[in-house]
Every structure is written in C-alpha cells, then in structure tokens.
Amino acid sequence: MVIFPARASGTTVTFVIIEGWTVTVASVGDSRCILESAEGGIYYLSADHRLECNEEERNRVTASGGEVGRLNTGAGAEIGPLRCWPGGLCLSRSIGDMDVGEFIVPVPYVKQVKLSTAGGRLIISSDGVWDALTAEMVLDCCRGLAPDAAAGQIVKEALKAKGLRDDTTCIVVDILPQEKPAAPLPPPKKAGKRILKSMFRKKSSEPSSQVDKEYMEPDVVEELFEEGSARLSDRLDTKYPLCNMYKLFMCAVCQVEIKPGEGISIHAGSSNCAKVRPWDGPFLCASCQEKKEAMEGKRSSGGIEHFSLSLSLCAHT
C-alpha cells in the first residue's frame, strides 16, 4: 500500500466550548486562542507545541527516544526551525500524523476560565496569523468590528505583513452580556403621597432589586483549570471508584471493557511507588498500554499507528 504524503499528514486543533461565562479550550499544536476581557486584560488560553519555543516539550521528545534538530542541507549547514526526527515535524503534538514517532502525541493542553459578566472577545487562529501578528496587533486591528468583519480584517492584516506562507484562518467570537431589562414603571401616584413616602423611606445597603444582583460584575477573569502534561499518569484520575472492582473494568483511553485481571494499571512500572501501587486504577487495555509505552520511550515504535485520545482528557506545519 502506498501512503501519499498528504494523507499521512495531520493537523493541529484548538477546540473551544463556551457555556455561559465559562470558556474551556483544548489545544494541540501551534494554533492558538486568546481572550480579551471586557476589562481590557489579555489571556492566553492555549499552549504552543512548537519545538523551537517549548523547551519542556523538546526534553520530553528526546527522553522518549526522538531526535530534535534542524534540517541539514548536507554541507554542514542547518536551516529552518527545530524538527523532530523521524518525520521532520516541527511540533511535539499533533493529531493524525502517521509518518512520525509515537512520541508526537495528540494529548491536548486544556485551560478553563470564567469571565466576568461583562463578557469578552475570543480570537482563534491558525499559525499563519500568529507568525505575522502579535496578540496586541490582532486585537487592535479589529477593535470595534463585528465578529465576521473582525476575522476578515485579522486575516487581511496577517497577509499584508507576511503574505500567504501558511494556513491563515481566523474565528472571532464575542461573548456578550445579556441586555439588562428595563425596570417596570410604577403606577402613577399622587404627588403629595410620593413626597411623604420618599421622606420616610428606609434606606437599604442591599441592591434595589434581584435584577441588580444578577448584573453585579467581578472585575477579573477567574482561572478554573489548567493541565498540559503529555503523560497519561498525570492526566488520569488516580482515585479509582471502588465499585468498579465488582464489575467489568473499562480502558481509560479507548473505553473498551476489560475483564478483572486483564487490565494493566496506568501506574505499572511507575517509579513513584510510595504513592501508587501497580494494581491501582485506572486501567488500560493491552493495545493502549503498548502505545503509551511507545509514547513515553519505553519501547521502540513498531509502526505508524497514532495514539488517539478522546477530548475528555481534555492546523499544522
């Protein structure tokens, strides 16, 4: 079977869920998501998995058996960004790359924040935008524009700065506060009675209505969750429900059912024996355990099958 290069190539992902004022972002690769709050703060909600700028990821790849270096022209000169070999990918994480080592993983960096009720603006763009513009430049060039027009303006500015050298796409999402409903008008009253009531009315320190309570705004963006580790033992919960000991186990990655005694603990072979035991869950099936070991450099990669994780553990050069 012949695998054409385009079919063997993968992608980066920036996956965003907005639920009320809570924003959750799962990112793999070098596409990015930034937030500008209504108060003017800029927040980076994704991680850049380029080998060039991420020392932690370089160390993980080399510790797992990969090689990191620039393209050698053959005359001793090295050109271009840092890449991982085999494959020559300049990212340490991607989804669907079939011609790279299994230490190039699809495990996402996940961040969750809660906005104030004043809202904010999300900018989600591929690397063609961020190679040309800083976060401040992106936000400034589209300020005051509607989301659709803002996305078009950002792409236009990126192309103006560096031309079309890479995928250059953008999505803009405004998270807006609901319009404060107008208070109902009171029924007309006689002037004399209104003056007397206003003179003897008891003053309260509480908001004047439930509507006011609903629209009281915190002045900061609250960080709720952040996890960026590429190791499954760091990502999966170490507290395994006791009730699962009395029924079929389930692989923590592919969700296939495994009989008691057949599952392999994610902590098997761990050097941290003081805190976890090899028989503590969660558990992996044999296939996922083999891929986990390849990802972590504990065995040589026997093929090009990529380790697929669900976003619950939660484009490309």
C-alpha positions as CSV (number, residue, x, y, z in Angstrom):
1,M,0.0,0.0,0.0
2,V,1.3,3.4,-0.9
3,I,0.6,6.3,1.6
4,F,0.8,9.6,-0.1
5,P,2.3,12.4,2.0
6,A,-0.9,14.5,2.1
7,R,-2.8,11.5,3.5
8,A,-0.1,10.9,6.1
9,S,-0.2,14.5,7.4
10,G,-2.0,15.5,10.5
11,T,-3.5,18.7,11.9
12,T,-3.4,20.9,14.9
13,V,-6.6,21.6,16.9
14,T,-8.0,24.4,19.0
15,F,-11.3,23.2,20.5
16,V,-13.4,25.7,22.4
17,I,-16.5,25.1,24.5
18,I,-18.5,28.1,25.8
19,E,-21.0,27.5,28.5
20,G,-22.4,30.7,30.0
21,W,-19.4,32.7,31.2
22,T,-17.2,29.6,31.3
23,V,-14.7,29.0,28.4
24,T,-12.9,25.7,28.1
25,V,-10.1,25.4,25.5
26,A,-8.3,22.2,24.5
27,S,-5.3,22.7,22.1
28,V,-2.8,20.6,20.2
29,G,-0.1,22.1,18.1
30,D,0.5,25.7,17.2
31,S,-3.0,27.1,16.5
32,R,-3.8,29.5,19.4
33,C,-6.7,31.0,21.2
34,I,-6.6,34.3,23.1
35,L,-9.2,36.2,25.2
36,E,-9.6,39.9,25.7
37,S,-11.8,40.5,28.6
38,A,-14.2,43.5,28.7
39,E,-11.9,44.9,31.4
40,G,-9.0,45.0,28.8
41,G,-6.9,42.1,30.0
42,I,-5.4,39.6,27.5
43,Y,-5.4,35.9,28.4
44,Y,-3.7,33.1,26.5
45,L,-5.9,30.0,26.6
46,S,-3.8,27.6,24.5
47,A,-0.2,26.4,24.5
48,D,2.3,26.5,21.6
49,H,3.7,23.0,21.0
50,R,6.4,24.1,18.6
51,L,9.8,22.5,19.4
52,E,11.5,25.8,18.7
53,C,10.0,27.6,21.6
54,N,9.0,24.9,24.0
55,E,11.9,23.5,26.0
56,E,9.8,21.2,28.1
57,E,8.4,19.5,25.0
58,R,11.9,19.2,23.5
59,N,13.1,17.4,26.6
60,R,10.0,15.1,26.6
61,V,10.6,14.1,23.0
62,T,14.3,13.4,23.4
63,A,13.7,11.5,26.7
64,S,11.2,9.3,24.7
65,G,13.7,8.4,22.1
66,G,13.2,11.1,19.5
67,E,15.8,13.3,18.0
68,V,15.5,17.1,17.8
69,G,17.4,19.1,15.2
70,R,17.3,21.4,12.2
71,L,17.3,20.3,8.6
72,N,20.8,19.5,7.4
73,T,21.5,20.6,3.9
74,G,24.3,18.1,3.5
75,A,27.1,20.7,3.6
76,G,27.1,21.1,7.4
77,A,24.6,24.0,7.3
78,E,21.4,23.7,9.3
79,I,18.3,25.6,8.2
80,G,14.8,26.1,9.3
81,P,13.1,25.5,12.7
82,L,13.8,22.7,15.1
83,R,12.2,19.5,14.0
84,C,11.6,16.0,15.5
85,W,13.1,13.0,13.7
86,P,11.9,10.7,12.3
87,G,9.3,12.6,10.3
88,G,10.7,16.1,10.4
89,L,7.7,17.6,12.2
90,C,8.4,20.9,14.0
91,L,5.6,20.3,16.5
92,S,5.7,17.9,19.5
93,R,2.0,17.4,19.5
94,S,-0.5,16.9,16.6
95,I,-3.4,14.8,15.6
96,G,-3.2,12.2,12.7
97,D,0.4,12.4,11.7
98,M,1.2,8.9,10.5
99,D,4.9,9.3,9.5
100,V,6.3,10.4,12.8
101,G,7.4,8.6,16.0
102,E,4.7,7.8,18.6
103,F,6.3,10.4,21.0
104,I,4.5,13.0,18.8
105,V,1.3,12.8,20.9
106,P,-2.3,14.1,20.5
107,V,-2.7,14.9,24.2
108,P,-4.2,18.4,24.5
109,Y,-3.3,21.3,26.7
110,V,-6.5,22.2,28.5
111,K,-7.4,25.5,30.1
112,Q,-10.7,26.7,31.6
113,V,-11.6,30.2,32.7
114,K,-14.7,32.1,33.9
115,L,-15.3,35.5,32.5
116,S,-16.9,38.4,34.4
117,T,-20.5,39.1,33.3
118,A,-19.1,42.0,31.2
119,G,-18.0,39.4,28.7
120,G,-15.1,39.4,26.3
121,R,-13.7,38.5,22.8
122,L,-12.1,35.3,21.7
123,I,-9.7,35.1,18.8
124,I,-9.0,31.6,17.5
125,S,-6.4,31.5,14.7
126,S,-4.0,29.2,12.9
127,D,-0.3,29.8,12.9
128,G,-0.3,31.8,9.7
129,V,-1.9,34.6,11.8
130,W,0.4,34.3,14.8
131,D,3.6,34.1,12.7
132,A,2.7,37.6,11.4
133,L,1.0,39.4,14.2
134,T,1.3,39.7,18.0
135,A,-1.8,39.3,20.2
136,E,-1.9,43.0,20.8
137,M,-1.8,43.7,17.0
138,V,-4.5,41.2,16.4
139,L,-6.8,42.8,18.9
140,D,-6.1,46.3,17.9
141,C,-6.7,45.8,14.2
142,C,-10.2,44.5,14.7
143,R,-11.4,46.6,17.6
144,G,-14.9,47.9,17.2
145,L,-15.8,45.5,14.3
146,A,-18.4,42.8,14.4
147,P,-17.0,39.2,14.7
148,D,-17.3,38.3,11.0
149,A,-15.7,41.5,9.9
150,A,-13.1,41.3,12.6
151,A,-12.0,37.8,11.4
152,G,-11.6,39.0,7.9
153,Q,-9.6,42.1,9.0
154,I,-7.2,39.9,11.0
155,V,-6.5,37.6,8.0
156,K,-6.0,40.7,5.8
157,E,-3.5,42.2,8.2
158,A,-1.6,38.9,8.5
159,L,-1.4,38.6,4.7
160,K,-0.3,42.2,4.4
161,A,2.6,41.6,6.9
162,K,4.0,38.3,5.6
163,G,2.0,37.1,2.6
164,L,0.4,33.7,2.3
165,R,3.1,31.4,3.6
166,D,1.0,29.1,5.7
167,D,-2.6,28.3,6.6
168,T,-4.1,31.6,7.7
169,T,-7.6,31.3,9.2
170,C,-9.4,33.0,12.0
171,I,-12.6,32.8,14.0
172,V,-13.8,35.6,16.3
173,V,-16.4,35.1,19.0
174,D,-17.9,37.8,21.1
175,I,-19.2,36.7,24.5
176,L,-21.7,39.5,25.3
177,P,-23.6,40.3,28.5
178,Q,-27.4,40.0,28.2
179,E,-29.1,43.3,28.0
180,K,-30.3,44.5,31.4
181,P,-34.1,44.5,31.3
182,A,-35.7,47.8,32.0
183,A,-37.4,48.1,35.4
184,P,-41.2,48.3,35.2
185,L,-42.7,51.7,35.5
186,P,-44.6,52.2,38.8
187,P,-48.2,53.1,38.6
188,P,-48.9,56.9,38.7
189,K,-49.4,58.2,42.3
190,K,-50.5,61.5,43.8
191,A,-47.6,63.9,44.2
192,G,-48.3,64.6,47.9
193,K,-48.1,60.9,48.9
194,R,-45.0,60.3,46.8
195,I,-43.1,63.2,48.6
196,L,-44.1,61.9,52.0
197,K,-43.0,58.3,51.2
198,S,-39.7,59.5,49.9
199,M,-39.0,61.4,53.1
200,F,-39.6,58.5,55.4
201,R,-38.5,55.5,53.3
202,K,-36.0,53.2,55.0
203,K,-32.6,53.1,53.1
204,S,-31.1,49.7,52.5
205,S,-27.5,48.7,51.7
206,E,-28.7,45.8,49.6
207,P,-29.2,46.1,45.8
208,S,-32.5,47.6,44.9
209,S,-33.8,44.5,43.0
210,Q,-32.9,41.0,42.1
211,V,-32.1,42.3,38.6
212,D,-29.3,44.4,40.1
213,K,-27.9,41.3,41.9
214,E,-27.8,39.4,38.7
215,Y,-25.7,42.1,36.9
216,M,-23.1,42.7,39.6
217,E,-19.8,42.0,37.9
218,P,-16.5,40.7,39.1
219,D,-13.6,42.7,37.7
220,V,-11.3,39.7,36.9
221,V,-11.2,36.6,34.7
222,E,-11.0,33.6,37.1
223,E,-8.9,30.6,36.1
224,L,-10.7,27.4,36.9
225,F,-8.5,24.6,35.5
226,E,-5.2,24.1,33.7
227,E,-3.4,20.9,32.6
228,G,-0.7,20.5,30.0
229,S,1.1,17.3,30.8
230,A,1.6,14.8,28.0
231,R,1.9,11.8,30.4
232,L,-1.3,9.8,30.9
233,S,-0.4,9.0,34.5
234,D,-0.5,12.8,35.2
235,R,-3.8,13.3,33.3
236,L,-6.0,10.5,34.5
237,D,-7.5,10.5,38.0
238,T,-5.6,8.3,40.4
239,K,-8.7,7.7,42.6
240,Y,-10.4,4.7,41.0
241,P,-14.0,4.0,42.1
242,L,-14.2,1.0,44.4
243,C,-17.5,-0.1,42.8
244,N,-15.6,-0.9,39.6
245,M,-13.9,-3.8,41.3
246,Y,-17.2,-5.7,41.2
247,K,-17.9,-5.4,37.5
248,L,-16.1,-5.2,34.2
249,F,-13.3,-2.7,34.0
250,M,-13.1,-0.2,31.3
251,C,-9.9,1.1,29.5
252,A,-9.4,4.7,30.5
253,V,-8.5,5.7,26.9
254,C,-10.4,3.7,24.3
255,Q,-13.3,2.8,26.7
256,V,-13.3,-0.9,25.8
257,E,-14.5,-3.2,28.5
258,I,-11.8,-5.4,30.1
259,K,-12.3,-8.3,32.5
260,P,-10.9,-8.1,36.0
261,G,-7.3,-9.2,36.0
262,E,-6.8,-8.3,32.3
263,G,-6.4,-4.6,32.7
264,I,-3.0,-3.0,33.1
265,S,-2.7,-0.2,35.7
266,I,-1.6,3.1,34.3
267,H,0.8,3.2,37.3
268,A,2.5,-0.1,36.3
269,G,6.3,0.4,36.2
270,S,6.0,3.8,37.9
271,S,9.0,5.0,39.9
272,N,6.6,6.7,42.3
273,C,5.9,3.5,44.3
274,A,5.3,5.4,47.6
275,K,2.1,6.9,46.5
276,V,0.6,4.5,44.0
277,R,0.6,0.7,43.6
278,P,0.7,-1.3,40.3
279,W,-2.8,-2.7,41.0
280,D,-4.3,0.8,41.5
281,G,-6.5,2.0,38.7
282,P,-7.4,3.5,36.3
283,F,-6.5,0.7,33.8
284,L,-5.6,0.3,30.2
285,C,-6.2,-2.4,27.7
286,A,-3.1,-4.2,26.3
287,S,-3.2,-2.2,23.0
288,C,-3.4,1.2,24.7
289,Q,-0.7,0.2,27.2
290,E,1.7,-0.6,24.2
291,K,1.0,2.7,22.7
292,K,1.5,4.5,26.0
293,E,4.9,2.9,26.4
294,A,5.9,3.9,22.9
295,M,4.8,7.5,23.6
296,E,7.0,7.6,26.7
297,G,10.0,6.0,25.0
298,K,9.8,2.7,27.0
299,R,9.8,0.7,23.8
300,S,10.7,1.4,20.1
301,S,7.8,2.3,17.9
302,G,6.7,-0.7,15.9
303,G,4.6,1.1,13.4
304,I,2.9,4.3,12.4
305,E,-0.4,3.9,14.2
306,H,-1.1,7.0,16.1
307,F,-2.4,7.1,19.7
308,S,-5.9,8.6,19.6
309,L,-7.2,10.1,22.8
310,S,-10.7,11.5,23.4
311,L,-11.2,15.1,24.2
312,S,-12.5,14.1,27.6
313,L,-8.8,14.1,28.6
314,C,-9.2,17.3,27.9
315,A,-3.9,23.4,11.6
316,H,-0.1,22.1,11.2
317,T,3.2,22.8,9.6
